[in-house]
Structures are given as C-alpha cells and as structure tokens.
Amino acid sequence: MNTPTPPPTGAHTRRGPLREGERVQLTDPRGRMHTITLTAGKEFHTHRGKFLHDDLIGRPDGTTIVNTASIQYLVMRPLLPDFVLSMPRGAAVVYPKDAGQIVAMADIFPGAVVIEAGVGSGALTMSLLRAVGDGGQVHSFERRQDFADVATGNVETFFGGGHPAWTLRVGDLVETLPGVGLQADRAVLDMLAPWECLDAVADAMAPGGVLICYVATATQLSRVAEAARDSGRWTEPEAWESMVRGWHLEGLAVRPQHRMIGHTGFLITTRRLADGVKPPLRKRRPAPGAYPTAPVTTEVPDDLEVEPGDQVEPVEEDGTEYGDRPVSDRKVRKAAREAARGAEASAAAQEPTGE
C-alpha cells in the first residue's frame, strides 16, 4: 500500500476557500490595493463604505465583494511578491525582481543546501525556501535578534507555520558558520560588508558552489569584486542590476508606465574553485587609475591628542558610510509585533474547526 505524499509546506495555504486568519488582497475599481487579515466579526472600513470579514470567510479565492456604498472589490490571496511588499518589515526587503534573479542566477535547486546572511525581514528567505523545497536546507544567519523576530513571524505567516528546511541562527556569520559544519551548495549574502565573509563562506562551500551578494552601492560592489579576486578561491566575479518598467494597456493606448522600479541594488556572483586551483590570469588591461598607486592610510585628526601607548578604539561601522539608512528600534519593535500577530493568525487558520 502506497502512503500518500504530503503536500509541500505552505501549499495548503494557497488553495481552497478563504479561511479566518488568512491575509487577502483587495483591489478597488481604480486599482488601489488593501491587504487585510480575515477576522471573524471585524469590518473593513474606508471613507466610502464598509463590509464584514465574515462575508468573505468560506468564499473561493478570486471572488468579488460589494461594500455598503456599492463599491466592488476584487478579492485574491496575495502572491509572494504581493506579500513581501505588504508584510511588516524592520530592515529594507529584497525586492521580488531581485529575489527572482537570485534564485535563477544562483541556480537554487530543490534539495540544495543554502547559506543566507542576513535575514532582514525574511523576504528573500521565503523565495529560497520555496526553491529548495522541504528536502533542502536554508541556514540563515542574522546579527540582530529583533530582525530575526520579524523574519520568523513573516515566514510563519506566509507558510502557515514553521518550514522544515529553515534554520535561523542569531550571530555573526564569520564567528558562527565554522561551528555549524556545513557543506553548502549555494550562499547568498545580503549585508553591509560581504567581503569580510568570503573566506568563511569558502570554507563551508563545496567546489563549484555559487556565491551571490546583494549590495546597495557601487563602493560595496567594487570591494566585493576585489576581495574575491584577492582571495584566489573564487572565479572572476560578474555583476549587474535589473530595472523593471511596466506598460499601460488601455485599448490602443499602449505605452510605458510613468513609474518604474529602478535601482534597488547590485548583484554580484562568483563560484568556488577547488582547493589548490589557481584562477586563470586576467587578460584584459585595467584602465588607468582603476587601482590606487599607494596604500590607503587612515590619518589621525590633528586635534586628537594621543599619548604614546594609548589605544585608539576603531569606529564601529553602522552602514552610513555605504549609503545605508539606519532603522529605528521603535520601527523594528512594531514590525516584530505585527509579524508575530500574523504568524499567530496564520497558525490558527490551519487548526481544525471541529465541524
């Protein structure tokens, strides 16, 4: 007798009638969207009428509902890109256009063992978990506990509970990764200074494995590329960015939309060389001035009094030197609370009703 194979994690949340605790996306006739969590007894209000959540619970996905002001809404379960852009967030999220590039260009396959750092709000994590499936492994590393809490809530909300392929560790990647004992196939670094982690990732990656880094500025992009070349353990890096422009479709009025998703970040990828193998020498000639002719030094300001034997504490990097905008603790705490509530509602929606 063949035992039926259980559906992949999260598949049950994408099918069937709408349930209490689920997030749904409402679109009005003007294309404006609202995302709500279905809760028995609650109402959805705008300045132009209302309707009961109970009127949606139990109805099929892709239905419509009319409020008290005769405004009709299209009701759909949000797709992963929709969920990512509407979920609670502490750190900036990896946009769906970049997440899709990462999954494809890093060749994330079912059953793969993937290293991810940092997690942020969990946007990229969800794409990685979908790609590796229940039989894969995604080992995520995040330095901040509050960001990890937000990511956990968002991931559990989307999948309707914990994902068997996901392991989240709070700590510095360079310090934590060696003790895990991984032989990873792929690595994705979304952090301020990924060049500091290249050796640690190389030690934990199988030969031929793919490393892809997501960085925000050209300065970071250059440093990652030069660090990979200097390491001697990686192939020649390749970098790119993607921009998405939508099109307006109205009869014969077919034209580009006025708004587009422009620069969100750079992607740079390279592959792990086998131990003892030297990368081929570069054939192209660098442009004049591409590299400094003298080592860069850090000078002590003239007004700083330093006595012999004094130790000058290094300034901790907060990301502002790379163009990163710090996130307030208050915003992260609020996002963590919202993500936790979403996870609780999603888990409650999966419990049997007893009917």
N, C-alpha and C positions, 0 to 999 in steps of 0.2 A: 504494500500500500504506500503510495507516494504522499509524503507530507506536503501540504500546500506551502509555497514560499511566501513569507510575509511581505507586504508591500514595503518599498524603501521608506526610510524615515521621512516624515513630512508629507508623503503622498496623500494620506487620508485627509489632510487639511486643505487639499487643492480640489477635492471632489465632493459631490453630494450637496444637499441643501445647506443653506446658510445656518450656522449654529450660534447660539449665545456665546459670547467671549471672542468671536472672530472679528478681525478688522475687515471692513468693507470700504470700498471707494465709491463715492457718489459724484456724478458728473451732471451739471445742470445744462440747460439748453445753450448757454453761452460758452460752454467748455470749462467752466470753473469747477475745480475738484475739491472735495472734502473727504477726509478719512476719519471714520468713526469706529469704535468698538461696540458691537451689538450687546446691549444690556437690557434684560427684561425690565419693563416698567419705565424706561427712560424715553425721552423725546429728543428729536433733532430739531433745533430751532435755527432760523435765520430771520432777518428783518422782513422776509417775505414768506412767512408761514412756517408750519411745523408738521411732523408726522411721528408716529410711535415706532420705536425699535421693534416692538412685538409684531408689527405689520410686516417686517422683513424676515424675522426668525422663522425658519422652516421653508422659506421660498427658495426657488432654484437660483443658482448663480446666473448673472446676465439678465436679471429681471428689471422692471421699472416700477417706480412708486410715485404717486402724486400727493403733494402736501395740501394743507388746508387752503392755500392760495392758488391751487391748480397749477403749481409748478411741477413739472415732471423731471425726475432724476433717473439716470441710468445707474444701476447697482451692480458692481462687479467685485470679485475678490481681487485685491491688488496683486499684480505681478511682482516678482522680486525687485525689478528696478523701481516700481512704484513704492514698495515697502521701504526700500533703502532711503528714498528721498523724503519720506514722511515719518520715519521712526525717530524716537528720542535719540539725541546724539550729544556726546561730550566733545570729542575731537571731530575734526572735519572728516567726512567719509570719502572713500574711494568711489568716484562716480561710476555708474554702470558701464559707460563707454570704456573706461579704463579697466574695470574688472573683467569685462569680456575679452579685452586684449590680453590681459594677464593669463586668463585661463587658456586661451588659444595659443599665444606665443610662447608660454612656458610649458605647453604640452601637458597640462594637468590631466591625468588619465584615471579611470576607475581603478581603485586599489593602490594608488600612489601614496607614498609617504612624503608629506609636505611640511616644511618648516615655515612658520609665519611669524613675523615680528615687525611692528607692533600691531596690536589688535584694534586700537581706537574704539569705534562704536560697533564693530562687528560686521560692517558692510561687506568687505572682501571675504571675511571668514565664511559667510553664507554661500558665496559663489564657489569657494574652494571645497566646502563640504558637499555641495551638490555635485561637483565634478569628480571627487574621489569616491563618493558613494559610501554605503555602510561598511564596505570591506576595506576602505582606505584608512589613512591616518592623517589628521591635521594637528600638528603640535604648534600651538600658538603661545607666544611669549609677549607679555606686556609689563612694562615697568611700573605702571600706576594701577593701584587697586581700584580706584574709582572708575577708571576707564574699563577695567576688566568687569566690573559690576554692570556697567551699561551694556557692554558687549554680550554678556551672559543673558541678560534679560531680553535683548533683541533677538538673539539666536533662538532662545527657547520659545519666544513668542512666534517666530516665523515657522519653526518646525513643529510646534505643538508640544514641546518638551526638549529634553537633552538629546544631543546627537551622539550616537555610539562611536563615531570616528573622531570626535573632538576632544583634545586635552588642552586645557588652558593653564599656563603657569605664570605666576606673577614674579617678575625678577628681571635682571639684566641678562640679555641673550648671551653675551660673552662669558658671563660667570655661571649661568645655569645650564647652557646647552651641553658642555662637555660631560656633565654628570648624568645626562639622560641616556647616552649610549645609542644614539640613532645612526642608521644608515639610510639617509634620506635620498629621495629621487629628485625632489624639487625644493627650492627655497624662494620665498617672497619676502622682501624687506621693505617695509613702509615706515621709515623712521628718519630722524634728523641726520644722523651720521652713519649711514650703512657701511662706509669704507672702514670703519673701526671693527666690523664684524666679519670681514671677508675670510680671515684665517680660521676663525671658529666655525664658520659655515663650511668651509672647505674640508675641515677635519671630520665633519659629520655627514658629508655628502659622498655618494657613490660616484666613481668616474663616469663622465658623460652627463652627469646631472645638470639641470638648468637652474641658474640663479637669475632672478629678475628683481630689480629695485625700482620703487616708485618714489621719485623725488620732486620737489616743488620748484627749485630754482636751477639756473644754469651753473651756478657755482657748485652746488651739490653734484650735479651731473658730471662736471669735469673732475671733481675729486674722486668720485666712484670709478670713473674710467681709468684715471692714472693709478689709483690704488690696485685695481685689478691687473693692470699691466706690470706694475712693480712687483706684485706678489709672485708672478711666474707660475701660478697654479690654475690660471683661467685663460680661456681663449680670448681673442680680440673682441672687446665689447661692441655692441651695437645699440644705438639709442634712437628714439623717435617720440613724437607726440601725436595725438589724434584730436581732431576737431569735428564736431557733428553739426550739420546745418539742416534743419527741417525745411519742408516745402509746403507752401499754401496750395490747397487743392479746392477750387470752387469753380465748377464748370470749366470754361476756357481760361479762367484766371489762374494759371499755374505759374508760380514764381517762388523764389526763395523767401523763407520767413524772415521777418525783420530781426528776430532774435536767434542766437545760436549758442551752443555750448562750445566755447573757445578753449583757451588753455586752462587745464586743470592740473597738469603735472607731466613730468617726463618719465618715460620708461626706458630702462637700460638693462640689457640682458647679456649674459655670458655663460659659458659651460665649463664644467670642472674637467681639468686634464687629469690623466692617470698619473700616479706618483712617479717621479723621476723623469717625466716627459717635459721637455722644454718647448715652449710655444715657438712657432716659426717667427723668424725675424720680420719686422715690418718693412715693406718695400717702398712705401710712399715717403716722400721727403716732407718733414714738418714745415709749416710756414714760418718765416722769420718772426721772432718774437713770441712764438707759441709757448715757449718754456722759459722760465727765468734763468738769467745768466749767473745769478748769485743767490745763495741760500737766503730764504726769508727769515728774518730775526724779529723777535719781539723786544722793543726798547722799553725801558723803564721810564715813566714820565719824569721830567726834571724836578717837579715839585714834590716827588715822593722820596722821603728820607729813608734810606735803607742802610742799616749798620752792618758791618762785616759779621757774618754768621746768622743774620736774620733770614727766615724762610718766608718767601712770598707765596701766599696761597693762590692757586690758579682760580680763575673766574669760571664758575660753572656755566656751561652753555645752556641757554634756555630756548634756543631756536630762533631768536630775533635776528641773529647775525646771518641766518639763511633765509630771512623773509617770512618766517613762520609767526603766526599770530597766537600769543598765549591764550589759553582757555581758562576762564574764571572758575574757581572751585564751586561757586554757587550754581553756575550753569551745569556743571558736571553732576552735582548732587541732585538737581532737579531731573536731569536726564536719567539718572540711575533709578530714581523713584518711579518715573513714568515707565521705564523699561521693565522694572520688577512687576508693576501692576499689569503690564501687558502680558508678561510671562504667566502670571497667576491666572489671568482671564483665559489665556490660551489653553493652559493645563486643565482648567475647569471645564472648558468646552469639549475636552476629549473624554471626560468621565461619563460613564453610562448613566442615563436618566432614570433607569428602572422601569420604564414603560414597557 
